[in-house]
Amino acid sequence: MSKQNDAQTVETSIAHRRGSGVGHVYEALRNDIIELELPPGSPIDEVQLAQRFSLSRTPIREALVRLAAEGLITTLPNRATIVANIDFLGLPQFFDALTLMYRVTTRLAAVHHREDDIRRIGDLQATFAKAVEARDALAMIAANRDFHIEIARAGRNRYYTDLFTQLLDEGRRILRLYYSSFHDMLPREYVNEHEDMIAAIVARDVERADALASAHADQIVRHIQASITADGRTNARIAI
Protein backbone atom coordinates (compact mmCIF):
# COMPACT_ATOMS: atom_id res chain seq x y z
CA MET A 1 0.00 0.00 0.00
CA SER A 2 2.88 2.32 0.79
CA LYS A 3 4.39 1.91 -2.68
CA GLN A 4 0.99 2.44 -4.27
CA ASN A 5 0.46 5.61 -2.24
CA ASP A 6 3.93 6.82 -3.17
CA ALA A 7 3.20 6.22 -6.86
CA GLN A 8 -0.09 8.10 -6.60
CA THR A 9 1.69 10.97 -4.87
CA VAL A 10 4.28 11.15 -7.65
CA GLU A 11 1.58 11.07 -10.34
CA THR A 12 -0.36 13.81 -8.54
CA SER A 13 2.78 15.91 -8.23
CA ILE A 14 3.57 15.50 -11.94
CA ALA A 15 0.00 16.40 -12.91
CA HIS A 16 0.13 19.46 -10.66
CA ARG A 17 3.41 20.64 -12.17
CA ARG A 18 2.07 20.11 -15.69
CA GLY A 19 -1.12 21.98 -14.83
CA SER A 20 0.89 24.84 -13.37
CA GLY A 21 3.05 24.85 -16.50
CA VAL A 22 0.01 25.01 -18.76
CA GLY A 23 -1.43 27.88 -16.76
CA HIS A 24 1.85 29.78 -16.80
CA VAL A 25 2.30 29.40 -20.56
CA TYR A 26 -1.33 30.31 -21.21
CA GLU A 27 -1.17 33.46 -19.06
CA ALA A 28 2.15 34.60 -20.52
CA LEU A 29 1.12 34.10 -24.14
CA ARG A 30 -2.35 35.54 -23.61
CA ASN A 31 -0.83 38.67 -22.09
CA ASP A 32 1.69 38.95 -24.93
CA ILE A 33 -1.13 38.69 -27.47
CA ILE A 34 -3.46 41.15 -25.73
CA GLU A 35 -0.61 43.62 -25.20
CA LEU A 36 0.12 43.23 -28.93
CA GLU A 37 3.71 42.26 -28.14
CA LEU A 38 2.84 39.28 -30.33
CA PRO A 39 1.16 41.12 -33.22
CA PRO A 40 -1.62 39.58 -35.29
CA GLY A 41 -0.17 37.09 -37.77
CA SER A 42 2.89 36.29 -35.65
CA PRO A 43 3.96 32.62 -35.99
CA ILE A 44 3.58 30.34 -32.98
CA ASP A 45 6.35 27.74 -32.79
CA GLU A 46 5.91 24.94 -30.24
CA VAL A 47 9.63 24.11 -30.20
CA GLN A 48 10.62 27.72 -29.47
CA LEU A 49 7.95 27.98 -26.79
CA ALA A 50 9.13 24.76 -25.16
CA GLN A 51 12.64 26.24 -25.02
CA ARG A 52 11.36 29.60 -23.74
CA PHE A 53 9.37 28.06 -20.87
CA SER A 54 11.67 25.07 -20.26
CA LEU A 55 8.74 22.67 -20.66
CA SER A 56 7.87 19.71 -22.82
CA ARG A 57 5.61 20.27 -25.81
CA THR A 58 2.61 18.65 -24.10
CA PRO A 59 1.80 21.57 -21.73
CA ILE A 60 2.64 23.99 -24.55
CA ARG A 61 0.04 22.33 -26.76
CA GLU A 62 -2.54 22.35 -23.96
CA ALA A 63 -1.99 26.09 -23.45
CA LEU A 64 -2.34 26.68 -27.20
CA VAL A 65 -5.63 24.78 -27.23
CA ARG A 66 -6.96 27.18 -24.59
CA LEU A 67 -5.79 30.20 -26.56
CA ALA A 68 -7.35 28.82 -29.74
CA ALA A 69 -10.66 28.31 -27.92
CA GLU A 70 -10.60 32.02 -27.04
CA GLY A 71 -9.92 32.98 -30.63
CA LEU A 72 -6.48 34.41 -29.88
CA ILE A 73 -4.56 32.00 -32.10
CA THR A 74 -5.55 30.06 -35.20
CA THR A 75 -4.23 27.17 -37.26
CA LEU A 76 -3.87 27.71 -41.00
CA PRO A 77 -4.65 25.07 -43.66
CA ASN A 78 -0.92 24.34 -43.94
CA ARG A 79 -0.94 23.45 -40.21
CA ALA A 80 1.03 26.55 -39.22
CA THR A 81 -0.21 28.27 -36.06
CA ILE A 82 -0.32 32.07 -35.86
CA VAL A 83 -1.70 34.79 -33.63
CA ALA A 84 -5.23 35.41 -34.88
CA ASN A 85 -5.71 38.48 -37.04
CA ILE A 86 -7.99 41.30 -35.91
CA ASP A 87 -10.92 41.56 -38.29
CA PHE A 88 -10.78 45.32 -38.88
CA LEU A 89 -13.25 45.09 -41.75
CA GLY A 90 -15.75 43.46 -39.42
CA LEU A 91 -15.37 46.07 -36.67
CA PRO A 92 -18.54 48.05 -37.54
CA GLN A 93 -20.61 44.90 -36.94
CA PHE A 94 -18.63 44.09 -33.80
CA PHE A 95 -19.19 47.61 -32.44
CA ASP A 96 -22.87 47.41 -33.26
CA ALA A 97 -23.28 44.14 -31.35
CA LEU A 98 -21.11 45.38 -28.46
CA THR A 99 -23.13 48.58 -28.06
CA LEU A 100 -26.38 46.63 -28.12
CA MET A 101 -25.11 44.30 -25.38
CA TYR A 102 -23.94 47.20 -23.22
CA ARG A 103 -27.42 48.66 -23.44
CA VAL A 104 -29.62 45.62 -23.06
CA THR A 105 -27.63 44.07 -20.19
CA THR A 106 -27.55 47.33 -18.24
CA ARG A 107 -31.29 47.84 -18.79
CA LEU A 108 -32.08 44.33 -17.58
CA ALA A 109 -29.81 44.74 -14.54
CA ALA A 110 -31.82 47.83 -13.57
CA VAL A 111 -34.96 45.69 -13.65
CA HIS A 112 -33.83 42.38 -12.17
CA HIS A 113 -30.82 43.04 -9.91
CA ARG A 114 -30.61 41.82 -6.33
CA GLU A 115 -28.68 43.26 -3.42
CA ASP A 116 -25.81 40.78 -3.70
CA ASP A 117 -25.43 41.64 -7.40
CA ILE A 118 -24.77 45.26 -6.50
CA ARG A 119 -22.15 44.25 -3.96
CA ARG A 120 -20.27 42.15 -6.53
CA ILE A 121 -20.55 44.87 -9.20
CA GLY A 122 -19.23 47.44 -6.72
CA ASP A 123 -16.28 45.24 -5.77
CA LEU A 124 -15.33 44.83 -9.42
CA GLN A 125 -15.64 48.55 -10.00
CA ALA A 126 -13.22 49.14 -7.11
CA THR A 127 -10.79 46.69 -8.73
CA PHE A 128 -11.13 48.52 -12.04
CA ALA A 129 -10.53 51.91 -10.41
CA LYS A 130 -7.34 50.61 -8.77
CA ALA A 131 -6.09 49.28 -12.10
CA VAL A 132 -6.78 52.65 -13.72
CA GLU A 133 -4.87 54.41 -10.95
CA ALA A 134 -1.95 52.02 -11.46
CA ARG A 135 -2.12 52.44 -15.26
CA ASP A 136 -2.12 48.64 -15.52
CA ALA A 137 -3.73 48.01 -18.91
CA LEU A 138 -4.04 44.24 -18.55
CA ALA A 139 -5.68 44.61 -15.15
CA MET A 140 -8.01 47.27 -16.57
CA ILE A 141 -9.06 44.97 -19.40
CA ALA A 142 -9.71 42.06 -17.02
CA ALA A 143 -11.59 44.16 -14.45
CA ASN A 144 -13.66 45.94 -17.11
CA ARG A 145 -14.65 42.57 -18.60
CA ASP A 146 -15.65 41.14 -15.22
CA PHE A 147 -17.54 44.33 -14.28
CA HIS A 148 -19.75 44.26 -17.36
CA ILE A 149 -20.28 40.49 -17.19
CA GLU A 150 -21.46 40.86 -13.59
CA ILE A 151 -23.94 43.50 -14.74
CA ALA A 152 -25.14 41.08 -17.42
CA ARG A 153 -25.58 38.35 -14.82
CA ALA A 154 -27.66 40.73 -12.73
CA GLY A 155 -30.02 41.00 -15.70
CA ARG A 156 -30.69 37.26 -15.41
CA ASN A 157 -30.66 36.34 -19.08
CA ARG A 158 -27.91 33.76 -19.62
CA TYR A 159 -28.06 34.09 -23.39
CA TYR A 160 -27.23 37.79 -23.23
CA THR A 161 -24.54 37.04 -20.64
CA ASP A 162 -22.95 34.40 -22.86
CA LEU A 163 -23.04 36.64 -25.94
CA PHE A 164 -21.64 39.63 -24.05
CA THR A 165 -18.86 37.47 -22.61
CA GLN A 166 -17.94 36.30 -26.10
CA LEU A 167 -17.85 39.87 -27.41
CA LEU A 168 -15.79 41.18 -24.50
CA ASP A 169 -13.30 38.34 -24.82
CA GLU A 170 -13.05 38.79 -28.58
CA GLY A 171 -12.52 42.51 -28.12
CA ARG A 172 -9.67 42.43 -25.60
CA ARG A 173 -7.05 43.48 -28.15
CA ILE A 174 -9.39 46.19 -29.42
CA LEU A 175 -9.80 47.46 -25.87
CA ARG A 176 -6.02 47.47 -25.55
CA LEU A 177 -5.93 49.94 -28.46
CA TYR A 178 -8.51 52.05 -26.61
CA TYR A 179 -6.35 52.30 -23.48
CA SER A 180 -3.30 52.94 -25.65
CA SER A 181 -5.04 55.98 -27.12
CA PHE A 182 -4.80 57.47 -23.60
CA HIS A 183 -1.26 56.13 -23.06
CA ASP A 184 -2.86 53.92 -20.40
CA MET A 185 -3.81 57.03 -18.39
CA LEU A 186 -7.59 56.68 -18.52
CA PRO A 187 -9.38 59.94 -17.61
CA ARG A 188 -11.28 59.81 -14.32
CA GLU A 189 -14.50 60.79 -16.10
CA TYR A 190 -14.52 57.40 -17.83
CA VAL A 191 -14.14 55.64 -14.49
CA ASN A 192 -17.05 57.72 -13.24
CA GLU A 193 -19.19 56.42 -16.10
CA HIS A 194 -19.14 53.03 -14.39
CA GLU A 195 -20.20 54.65 -11.12
CA ASP A 196 -23.09 56.42 -12.85
CA MET A 197 -24.22 53.15 -14.41
CA ILE A 198 -24.22 51.46 -11.01
CA ALA A 199 -26.27 54.30 -9.54
CA ALA A 200 -28.87 54.00 -12.32
CA ILE A 201 -29.07 50.23 -11.82
CA VAL A 202 -29.50 50.62 -8.06
CA ALA A 203 -32.26 53.22 -8.65
CA ARG A 204 -33.93 50.83 -11.14
CA ASP A 205 -33.95 53.70 -13.62
CA VAL A 206 -34.12 51.68 -16.83
CA GLU A 207 -34.03 54.56 -19.30
CA ARG A 208 -31.10 56.28 -17.60
CA ALA A 209 -29.23 52.97 -17.38
CA ASP A 210 -29.78 52.53 -21.12
CA ALA A 211 -28.65 56.08 -21.94
CA LEU A 212 -25.51 55.80 -19.81
CA ALA A 213 -24.57 52.42 -21.27
CA SER A 214 -25.08 53.73 -24.79
CA ALA A 215 -22.93 56.80 -24.10
CA HIS A 216 -20.26 54.64 -22.48
CA ALA A 217 -20.10 52.37 -25.52
CA ASP A 218 -20.14 55.31 -27.93
CA GLN A 219 -17.11 57.05 -26.43
CA ILE A 220 -15.12 53.80 -26.47
CA VAL A 221 -16.03 53.21 -30.11
CA ARG A 222 -15.18 56.79 -31.11
CA HIS A 223 -11.70 56.59 -29.63
CA ILE A 224 -10.96 53.30 -31.33
CA GLN A 225 -12.42 54.34 -34.66
CA ALA A 226 -10.38 57.52 -34.64
CA SER A 227 -7.33 55.32 -35.17
CA ILE A 228 -8.43 52.29 -37.12
CA THR A 229 -11.80 52.53 -38.86
CA ALA A 230 -14.70 54.72 -39.96
CA ASP A 231 -18.00 54.67 -38.12
CA GLY A 232 -20.30 52.24 -39.91
CA ARG A 233 -22.56 51.36 -37.05
CA THR A 234 -26.29 51.72 -36.81
CA ASN A 235 -28.00 52.63 -33.58
CA ALA A 236 -30.77 50.25 -32.60
CA ARG A 237 -33.80 51.32 -30.63
CA ILE A 238 -34.57 48.79 -27.91
CA ALA A 239 -37.10 48.49 -25.15
CA ILE A 240 -38.03 45.99 -22.45
PEDA-V542792 format. One record per residue. NEAR is the number of other C-alpha atoms within 12 Angstrom. Layout:
near={NEAR,NEAR}
//
This chain:
near={7,8,9,10,11,12,13,14,14,14,14,14,14,15,16,15,17,25,21,20,28,32,24,24,34,31,22,24,35,35,25,25,35,40,30,27,17,23,23,26,22,23,23,32,22,27,18,15,27,23,14,18,25,19,25,22,23,21,30,35,28,25,35,36,25,22,34,25,19,25,29,39,36,27,24,16,8,8,11,17,25,28,32,31,28,28,21,22,16,19,26,24,22,31,39,25,31,39,37,33,38,43,41,41,46,52,41,38,44,37,29,27,32,23,16,16,27,31,19,25,36,29,23,31,35,25,26,35,33,21,26,31,19,16,22,25,34,31,31,35,37,31,31,39,31,28,40,45,37,38,50,40,35,35,34,25,25,18,17,32,31,20,25,36,31,23,31,35,30,33,35,34,37,36,38,35,29,31,32,26,23,20,15,25,22,31,17,19,15,28,28,20,29,36,28,26,41,40,24,29,39,31,22,25,24,31,26,26,35,36,28,33,40,34,24,32,35,27,21,31,35,25,25,29,25,15,17,21,22,19,25,18,23,16,20,17,15,19,16,17}
//
